Amino acid sequence: MTSGIVLFSLLMALSLGVAFAESEVVATENATENATVNETANVTINETVNATINATINNTENVTEAAVAA
């Protein structure tokens, strides 16, 4: 009878250990995925904003140069 209780307690402790370990792995995976998604989004947004700003500046300079030349 006592060995059954000890075995049951051991199995419960092991299952809890596995559950906690899995939750830590999931948390790490989520953090890694979030960081990757954020970095990708930031690069995309920065490239888009920079391209828009550059195009605006170029168009403004072209209009100004054309007005001065006329």
MARBA-3410 file (N, C-alpha, C, O; in Angstrom, 1 decimal):
70
0.8,-1.2,0.0,0.0,0.0,0.0,0.9,1.3,0.0,0.6,2.2,-0.7 ~ 1.9,1.3,0.9,2.8,2.4,0.9,3.5,2.6,-0.4,3.7,3.8,-0.8 ~ 3.9,1.5,-1.0,4.7,1.7,-2.2,3.8,2.3,-3.3,4.3,3.0,-4.2 ~ 2.5,2.0,-3.3,1.6,2.5,-4.3,1.5,4.1,-4.1,1.4,4.8,-5.1 ~ 1.4,4.5,-2.9,1.3,5.9,-2.6,2.6,6.7,-3.0,2.6,7.7,-3.6
3.7,6.0,-2.7,5.0,6.6,-3.1,5.1,6.7,-4.6,5.6,7.7,-5.2 ~ 4.7,5.6,-5.3,4.8,5.6,-6.8,3.9,6.6,-7.3,4.2,7.4,-8.3 ~ 2.6,6.7,-6.8,1.7,7.7,-7.3,2.3,9.2,-7.1,2.2,10.0,-8.0 ~ 2.9,9.4,-5.9,3.4,10.7,-5.6,4.6,11.0,-6.6,4.7,12.2,-7.1 ~ 5.4,10.0,-6.9,6.5,10.2,-7.8,6.0,10.5,-9.2,6.5,11.5,-9.9
5.0,9.8,-9.6,4.5,10.1,-11.0,3.8,11.4,-11.1,3.9,12.1,-12.1 ~ 3.1,11.9,-10.0,2.5,13.2,-10.0,3.6,14.3,-10.1,3.5,15.3,-10.8 ~ 4.7,14.1,-9.3,5.8,15.1,-9.3,6.4,15.1,-10.7,6.7,16.2,-11.2 ~ 6.6,14.0,-11.3,7.2,14.0,-12.7,6.3,14.7,-13.7,6.7,15.4,-14.5 ~ 5.0,14.4,-13.6,4.1,15.0,-14.6,4.0,16.5,-14.4,3.9,17.3,-15.3
4.0,17.0,-13.1,4.1,18.4,-12.9,5.4,19.0,-13.4,5.3,20.1,-14.0 ~ 6.5,18.3,-13.2,7.7,18.8,-13.8,7.7,19.0,-15.3,8.2,20.0,-15.8 ~ 7.1,18.0,-15.9,7.0,18.0,-17.4,6.1,19.2,-17.8,6.4,19.9,-18.8 ~ 5.0,19.4,-17.1,4.1,20.4,-17.5,4.7,21.8,-17.3,4.6,22.6,-18.2 ~ 5.5,22.0,-16.2,6.2,23.3,-16.1,7.3,23.5,-17.1,7.4,24.6,-17.7
8.0,22.4,-17.5,9.0,22.5,-18.5,8.4,22.9,-19.8,9.0,23.7,-20.6 ~ 7.3,22.3,-20.2,6.6,22.6,-21.5,6.1,24.0,-21.5,6.2,24.7,-22.5 ~ 5.6,24.5,-20.4,5.1,25.9,-20.4,6.3,26.9,-20.6,6.1,27.9,-21.2 ~ 7.5,26.5,-20.0,8.6,27.4,-20.2,9.1,27.4,-21.7,9.5,28.4,-22.2 ~ 9.0,26.2,-22.3,9.4,26.1,-23.7,8.5,26.9,-24.6,8.9,27.7,-25.5
7.2,26.8,-24.3,6.2,27.6,-25.1,6.4,29.1,-24.9,6.3,29.9,-25.8 ~ 6.7,29.5,-23.6,6.9,30.9,-23.4,8.1,31.4,-24.2,8.1,32.5,-24.7 ~ 9.2,30.6,-24.2,10.4,31.0,-24.9,10.1,31.1,-26.4,10.5,32.0,-27.1 ~ 9.3,30.1,-27.0,9.0,30.1,-28.4,8.2,31.3,-28.7,8.4,32.0,-29.7 ~ 7.2,31.6,-27.9,6.4,32.8,-28.1,7.2,34.1,-28.1,7.0,35.0,-28.9
8.1,34.2,-27.1,8.9,35.4,-27.1,9.8,35.5,-28.3,10.0,36.6,-28.9 ~ 10.4,34.4,-28.8,11.2,34.4,-29.9,10.4,34.8,-31.2,10.8,35.6,-32.0 ~ 9.2,34.2,-31.3,8.3,34.5,-32.5,7.9,36.0,-32.5,7.9,36.6,-33.5 ~ 7.6,36.5,-31.3,7.2,37.9,-31.2,8.3,38.8,-31.6,8.1,39.8,-32.3 ~ 9.5,38.5,-31.1,10.7,39.3,-31.5,10.9,39.3,-33.0,11.3,40.3,-33.5
10.8,38.1,-33.6,11.0,38.0,-35.0,10.0,38.8,-35.8,10.3,39.5,-36.7 ~ 8.7,38.6,-35.4,7.7,39.3,-36.1,7.8,40.8,-36.0,7.7,41.6,-36.9 ~ 8.2,41.3,-34.7,8.3,42.7,-34.5,9.5,43.3,-35.3,9.4,44.4,-35.9 ~ 10.6,42.5,-35.4,11.8,43.0,-36.1,11.4,43.1,-37.6,11.8,44.0,-38.3 ~ 10.7,42.1,-38.1,10.4,42.1,-39.5,9.4,43.2,-39.9,9.6,43.9,-40.9
8.5,43.5,-39.0,7.5,44.6,-39.2,8.2,45.9,-39.1,8.0,46.8,-39.9 ~ 9.2,46.0,-38.2,9.9,47.3,-38.1,10.7,47.6,-39.3,10.8,48.7,-39.8 ~ 11.4,46.5,-39.9,12.2,46.7,-41.1,11.3,47.1,-42.2,11.7,48.0,-43.0 ~ 10.2,46.4,-42.4,9.3,46.7,-43.5,8.7,48.1,-43.4,8.7,48.9,-44.4 ~ 8.3,48.5,-42.2,7.7,49.8,-42.0,8.8,50.9,-42.2,8.6,51.9,-42.9
10.0,50.7,-41.7,11.1,51.7,-41.9,11.4,51.8,-43.4,11.6,52.9,-43.9 ~ 11.5,50.7,-44.1,11.8,50.8,-45.5,10.7,51.5,-46.3,11.0,52.3,-47.2 ~ 9.5,51.3,-45.9,8.4,51.9,-46.6,8.4,53.4,-46.3,8.2,54.3,-47.2 ~ 8.6,53.8,-45.0,8.6,55.2,-44.7,9.7,55.9,-45.3,9.6,57.0,-45.8 ~ 10.9,55.3,-45.3,12.1,55.9,-45.9,11.9,56.1,-47.4,12.2,57.2,-47.9
11.3,55.1,-48.1,11.1,55.3,-49.5,10.1,56.4,-49.8,10.3,57.1,-50.7 ~ 9.1,56.5,-49.0,8.1,57.6,-49.1,8.7,58.9,-48.9,8.5,59.9,-49.7 ~ 9.5,59.0,-47.9,10.1,60.3,-47.6,11.1,60.7,-48.7,11.1,61.8,-49.2 ~ 11.9,59.7,-49.2,12.8,60.0,-50.2,12.1,60.4,-51.5,12.5,61.4,-52.2 ~ 11.0,59.8,-51.8,10.3,60.1,-53.0,9.7,61.5,-52.9,9.7,62.3,-53.9
9.2,61.8,-51.7,8.6,63.2,-51.5,9.7,64.2,-51.7,9.5,65.3,-52.3 ~ 10.9,64.0,-51.1,12.0,65.0,-51.2,12.4,65.1,-52.6,12.6,66.2,-53.1 ~ 12.5,64.0,-53.3,13.0,64.1,-54.7,12.0,64.8,-55.6,12.4,65.7,-56.4 ~ 10.7,64.6,-55.4,9.7,65.3,-56.1,9.7,66.8,-55.8,9.5,67.6,-56.7 ~ 9.9,67.1,-54.6,9.9,68.5,-54.2,11.1,69.2,-54.8,11.0,70.3,-55.3
12.2,68.6,-54.8,13.4,69.1,-55.4,13.3,69.3,-56.9,13.7,70.3,-57.4 ~ 12.6,68.3,-57.5,12.4,68.4,-59.0,11.5,69.6,-59.3,11.8,70.3,-60.3 ~ 10.4,69.8,-58.5,9.5,70.9,-58.8,10.2,72.2,-58.5,10.0,73.2,-59.3 ~ 11.0,72.3,-57.5,11.7,73.5,-57.2,12.7,73.9,-58.2,12.8,75.0,-58.7 ~ 13.5,72.9,-58.7,14.4,73.1,-59.8,13.8,73.5,-61.1,14.3,74.4,-61.8
12.6,72.9,-61.4,11.9,73.3,-62.6,11.4,74.7,-62.5,11.4,75.5,-63.5 ~ 10.9,75.1,-61.3,10.4,76.5,-61.1,11.5,77.5,-61.2,11.4,78.6,-61.8 ~ 12.7,77.2,-60.7,13.9,78.1,-60.8,14.3,78.2,-62.2,14.7,79.3,-62.7 ~ 14.3,77.1,-62.9,14.8,77.1,-64.3,13.8,77.8,-65.2,14.3,78.4,-66.3 ~ 12.6,77.9,-64.9,11.6,78.6,-65.7,11.7,80.0,-65.5,10.9,80.8,-66.1
END
